[in-house]
Structure formats: C-alpha cells, structure tokens
Amino acid sequence: MADGNITKDAMYGAVAPDDFESMLELDRYGQRSTAFDKIISATHDHFWDPLDPKYIDFSEPFDVANEPLMPEDQVPLFRLPYVNETLKDPAQRVAFINHMQLRNFSSILHGEQGALNLSASLCHVLKDQGAQEYAANQTREEARHVTAFARYVKARWGRPVECGAALKALLIEIIEAPEVYKKIVGMQMLVEGLAMGAFSHGYRYNRDPVARKLFQLVMTDEAFHHKFGKIWADRTIPHLTEAERNLVEDWTAHCAQKLFFDRGAPNQMAEMFTPFGLDPERVTADIIERRRQRDPNRKITSETNIFRVLIKTLLKAGLITQRTRGFYAMYVDLEELAGEGDRMVGDDIAEDGIRYLQEINFKDGARRGVSIAAE
Amino acid sequence: MADGNITKDVIYDAVAPDDFESMLELDRYNARSTAFDKIISATHDHFWDPLDPKYIDFSEPFDMENEMILPEEMVISLQTPYVQERLPTRKDKVRFVNRFALRTFSSILHGEQGALNLSASLCHVLKDQGAQEYAANQTREEARHVTAFAKYIKARWGRPVECGPTLKALLVEIIHSPEVYKKIIGMQMLVEGLAMGAFATIYNQTADPLARKLTQLVMTDEAFHHKFGKIWADRTIPHLTEKEHEVIELWAAQCFQTLLFNLVGPTQQRSLYEEFGLDPERVIEDLKELITDDTRRENMKEQTNIFRVLVKTLVNAGIITERTRAFYAMYVDIDELKGEGDKMVGDEIAEEGIKFLQEINFKDRAKNVLIAAE
C-alpha cells in the first residue's frame, strides 16, 4: 500500500500509481467490495450522450448578444455602485453578464477535464476491484461532461477562456498526488461538491433551456460521484487517529481555501473588467470595502449557494472540527447546517433528470423507482 | 507532445503522462476529432452488467468433475503418450483439461486487468478529446470484463492462478510506456486481437454455456476496442518514415513473440504438470516432438486459431513487411491471409451478442447492428 493514503477501509486501499503488479494479486479479485455495485449498475439508467440530440440538442438557439443568461439579481457585482453606474447601457450589461457566464462555463469545463484525469488516476491507485470499476465508470462519465460543456461553450461563445490560475494549480496538485485521501477529498468531495452547488444554481437561474438541460444531465452523474466521496468519508473519518484527522482536515481546508477564496478572489477576475471600461483596482477595492461593511454576523443562507453546499458536505462528513470551524463559520452558520438532513441540494434535480433519461433510454420498458441512494 | 510517440494523425497526438496542463489548452476542446464518435455512442447499445443476472447468471452450474470446459484437443500436452499414460481415467483427463482452462481464463483475467490500466493510462496521454473520451469508455468496459472474468473464475474454481511472467512483463511494459504507439500496438492491436481470437475459440468450442455467454458479451465490447487500433493503423502506417516503420514493426514482432510464447510455450504450463505429479521436463520433451512448425502452421489454418487472427490484423494494418515476414510465415500463409477480407473472426459473434443485448436493453426497439466504427 502506498504510504500516506490514510485509508481505513479495505475498499479504499491503494497502491502506488506505477504499481500495476499489485493489481494482479490473486486474492484481490475475490475480495472485491460490493459497496459501489449499486452505483456501477445504475449507470445504464442515467446514460446520456452529448453527441445525440435525442438527449440534448446544442443547436437550439439562444440570443447571447441580447439576452442575459442570468438575471441581474444573480450577479453580485451589480450591487457595487461603481459597476452598476459604469455599465448603464443595457447591451453592455448583457455582454457583461454573459461574459461572466463564459468564464463560469469555462471553469466548469476545465474542472470536468480535471475530473476525467483524476478519475483515470484513481484507476491506477485504488486496489479494491469494485472501487476501481467505480473509478473507471466515473472516468467515462466525466469524459462525456467534457464533451458536453465543450459543445455548449462552442455553441454559445465559440471558444472557452483560460482556466484560472488557482483552479489549475489545485487540479494539477490533486491529479499528480499519489495519496488517495488527497484525491478523494480534493476532487470527489470538494470539486464535485462545488460542481453540484454550481449546477443547482445554474439549473435554477440560467435562462437558457440548453444550459438548464445540460446542468440537469450532468447532475444525474455527479450526484453519484459525490456519493463516492461521502462513502469514503463515512468509512474513514471515524477511524482516523488524531494526527491523521488533522492531516485530512488541513488538506480539506487548503482545498476549500483554493476553491472558495483564491478562485473567487477579485484579482482572479481583474482581466475581465478592463474590456468593459471598468478599472480592476477600483472594482477590487469596492468588493473589499463592501465585504468590510457587511454585517459580520451575516451568513450565507441561500440553499443553493455553492459554498454553503460545499461546507455542508464537509461538516456532514466530519471534516470540520474546532480546529478549522472558525474558518468556515465566517461564511455559514454551522449550527444551522448541522441540523439539516443529509440530502444534497442537487439530489432532487438529479432524480428528475434520471426519470427524464429513463423515458428516453427505456421507452415502453422501465418504470422503475429512482433513487440517488448509493448504499 | 511526448517524444517518440510516432503519431501521424492529430487524433492520436499525445502528451507526457504527467502533462495535465496540456489538457487545458483552449483550442483542444474544439479541435475534437469525430473519428470515434460512433464507437462512443454505440456503448449504450451494447451495455451489459456482470452484476445483473438479467445479462449473465454466474450461478448457472457446470459439472466440473465430469465435463470438460474446453475440448480435449485444445490441450496438446494431453496428447503426449506420457501424459495419456499417467492420466488414464476420464475423470483424470477432465480434471487436467479444466485446470488447463483455469490457466487460460486466469490469463484472460490478468489481461483484462492490464487492459483496464492501459486504457486509463491512455486517458492521460491522448490529447485529442474524442480519442480521450473513447479511452475513458474503454476503461469502463475493461473494468466490467475484469469483474465478469473474476466472477466466472470464482464460480468455477474459486480463485485464479498467477499471471505468467512473460505476459506480466509485457503488460507492465505497455502500461508504463509513455509512447502511444507501444500502447496501441501492444494492447489495442495485439492483446485485444489475441483476445478476440481466444474468445472466438472459446465461444465456438466450450461445453459450458456460461463461458459461451461470457465470451460473447465481452466480444461485443472488444470488437470496438480492436477497431480503435485498426483506425490508428490506417491513419498512421501509410505515413511512416522507413525508420519509424522499422521501430513499429519490430515492436509488433516483439509483442507477438511474447504473446505466442506465453500461450503455447511448453514451459509456461509447468505448474499444471507439477500439479498432476507429472515430470515437467518429460512433458516438455514430448511436446517438442509433437509440435513442429508444420503442425503449428496446420493448426493455424483453422479460422479461429488465435494467432492467425493476430497475424491477419498485422498484415491488414500494413505493419508486416519483408523485414519480419519470414518470422510470421513460420506460422501462417501470409498470402492467403492477404486474400481474405477485413472482417475479423469474432465480428459475427459480437454482432449476434449486440442483438441479444439490444433485446434486453431496449425491449421492442431492437435496431440494426453494425460493428463498423467509421
């Protein structure tokens, strides 16, 4: 087993990425865990194909030049007086909103590409054959997400924009890391959790029916990926030594910092302001000032808020203790989150999506129940 | 691009295995090739699940004590006078043949595990997003093959036997190799080609209906994997320089020799002979007399002979030239192979299998089936 994986359940046992020989151990095949069998078998139910217009038709038009993809009240930058007053022209406001969406969709696209490579890298390290089959399945699903988001970006804007430096650095870090816990916490719990939040938000507010359909279809897969991380946490966290728990918790906070704050930091957005006649430094200063003036006790309460969804995942998984509680408590009311159920915000959307896919995949045939439950 | 990949078509462009940053290049997404789209979309048609008895039921019994999984003729060592003499009863022979079959199925299982890791490694190096999606799809299919063969072995014998050192060394080499041509020739063309031949042979000759169903289901996937290698060859071989062709041709011959030795090298079955209290040296000596180049060539004339399928793949791909022709000609009539069509020996079995899967997957909606991938 590779050093430092911090696995407490055989099904997450791992080997070094270049240790193929361990995969040929004879008892490995017979010891296959059944923990992921339901997720693996469910893949046929929620199959979809971004290359087939029967599932999603990327040729459906949307007037990106004149219609905002998101309502203005979902663009927090318009709450800054400087931005609101500078961008007076309605056409300019639409262009600004839609450019932000291009950046958003590009981040998702690059994140999906990272998820593809990460899942493929899990195939090399996860020793349990059931876990490995699960990872192979996820690899395949991430690949169709890359295809789908690439097609959407192409249809609406022609070309994506660069991956932000903070996200890129995190993706490289977790893909190259040999330690399983870094991969699972970083990708399955945080990036996938962030994605579920972003997709839920997009599904609810995006005005483009193709974007909404896309979010829903992707969520039919992602809901299961996120479960994989949850199962890992359930079977690992309670058995950690204090030193191990600290290590995992610190890694979690490190990833959260990168994803929440470095990625969303004003300096990461600076280059998008200039083309709209906005002074990046002024916008940055206004954002900081606004945050300073905000009631320090004000917390994120919107159920689909991306960060709230993410922090809830970590809290439920036991990855937040007193050591890092203060860090997260700046943004959400942890007591309130602890009192909420286990159900993820996107689960309802994903289940509706699976029903839609069953209609297409098994016309006249299946009328089975739908459940994201994986265990 | 990683050095030495020898790719001549943009769809097989590759990067180093640790170069994730290249995957984020902006124009890469839109430059996606459509060459593999049909194969990718077809996956839903031939979906199957070894965990679901609706597709295949591993609890179906087989009388291992009295019935041979494979025909006696396939076990050449059983034809030597020494082994015949030492295993006089029908039950002895059944046990010997079935332990031989365990080795065959274990090799397949380990090969499928290699294919899973190899396909995952292709995801890290193939830069074209369509090719990468294809590789991701293959990874998923190989994983179900590992599950399926592991379940079959568990049902019939309880546990597999060790992977032979020759096959293991080849698998390790192609999985860790950063060069795309080594991966594609080694796995997609040769190991997958060998698998198609082996599955076709088992499908046609096994007495176990479960093994027959299993090999057919796996072939519904493998036929497409083999096509990926064929598309690579079609788009690469005609554009090679003399030097590059030599590198590829010699690599193919090296892989072929390794696989041939692994499967039929008399020393590879040493553990089987020992298990039955036979003197391995004596069996190997007897086998040398029995297996001459003439008998080997004669055996290969049989259409599903595993290595004949393999040589045909290499001939049709244009990989074999005068440089290595004599090596292969020891085993097959190359001119005869050239005169045959492109259709692979297992394609018909796979197409029948896909019809069976469509019946299950899309009751009342069975469509026409075609393995053609381009």
Chai-1 contact restraints between the chains, C-beta under 6 A:
chainA,res_idxA,chainB,res_idxB,connection_type,confidence,min_distance_angstrom,max_distance_angstrom,comment,restraint_id
A,F20,B,N117,contact,1.0,0.0,6.0,A-B,restraint_1
A,F20,B,V172,contact,1.0,0.0,6.0,A-B,restraint_2
A,F20,B,I175,contact,1.0,0.0,6.0,A-B,restraint_3
A,M23,B,Q113,contact,1.0,0.0,6.0,A-B,restraint_4
A,L24,B,H110,contact,1.0,0.0,6.0,A-B,restraint_5
A,L24,B,C163,contact,1.0,0.0,6.0,A-B,restraint_6
A,L26,B,R159,contact,1.0,0.0,6.0,A-B,restraint_7
A,L26,B,P160,contact,1.0,0.0,6.0,A-B,restraint_8
A,Y29,B,A150,contact,1.0,0.0,6.0,A-B,restraint_9
A,G30,B,K154,contact,1.0,0.0,6.0,A-B,restraint_10
A,D37,B,L51,contact,1.0,0.0,6.0,A-B,restraint_11
A,S41,B,D49,contact,1.0,0.0,6.0,A-B,restraint_12
A,S41,B,L51,contact,1.0,0.0,6.0,A-B,restraint_13
A,H44,B,F47,contact,1.0,0.0,6.0,A-B,restraint_14
A,F47,B,H44,contact,1.0,0.0,6.0,A-B,restraint_15
A,D49,B,S41,contact,1.0,0.0,6.0,A-B,restraint_16
A,L51,B,D37,contact,1.0,0.0,6.0,A-B,restraint_17
A,L51,B,S41,contact,1.0,0.0,6.0,A-B,restraint_18
A,H110,B,L24,contact,1.0,0.0,6.0,A-B,restraint_19
A,Q113,B,M23,contact,1.0,0.0,6.0,A-B,restraint_20
A,N117,B,F20,contact,1.0,0.0,6.0,A-B,restraint_21
A,A120,B,A120,contact,1.0,0.0,6.0,A-B,restraint_22
A,A120,B,C123,contact,1.0,0.0,6.0,A-B,restraint_23
A,C123,B,A120,contact,1.0,0.0,6.0,A-B,restraint_24
A,E133,B,A143,contact,1.0,0.0,6.0,A-B,restraint_25
A,E133,B,T147,contact,1.0,0.0,6.0,A-B,restraint_26
A,A136,B,T139,contact,1.0,0.0,6.0,A-B,restraint_27
A,A136,B,R140,contact,1.0,0.0,6.0,A-B,restraint_28
A,A136,B,A143,contact,1.0,0.0,6.0,A-B,restraint_29
A,N137,B,R140,contact,1.0,0.0,6.0,A-B,restraint_30
A,T139,B,A136,contact,1.0,0.0,6.0,A-B,restraint_31
A,T139,B,T139,contact,1.0,0.0,6.0,A-B,restraint_32
A,R140,B,A136,contact,1.0,0.0,6.0,A-B,restraint_33
A,R140,B,N137,contact,1.0,0.0,6.0,A-B,restraint_34
A,R140,B,R140,contact,1.0,0.0,6.0,A-B,restraint_35
A,A143,B,E133,contact,1.0,0.0,6.0,A-B,restraint_36
A,A143,B,A136,contact,1.0,0.0,6.0,A-B,restraint_37
A,T147,B,E133,contact,1.0,0.0,6.0,A-B,restraint_38
A,A150,B,Y29,contact,1.0,0.0,6.0,A-B,restraint_39
A,K154,B,N30,contact,1.0,0.0,6.0,A-B,restraint_40
A,R159,B,L26,contact,1.0,0.0,6.0,A-B,restraint_41
A,P160,B,L26,contact,1.0,0.0,6.0,A-B,restraint_42
A,C163,B,L24,contact,1.0,0.0,6.0,A-B,restraint_43
A,I172,B,F20,contact,1.0,0.0,6.0,A-B,restraint_44
A,I175,B,F20,contact,1.0,0.0,6.0,A-B,restraint_45
A,D364,B,D364,contact,1.0,0.0,6.0,A-B,restraint_46
A,G365,B,K363,contact,1.0,0.0,6.0,A-B,restraint_47
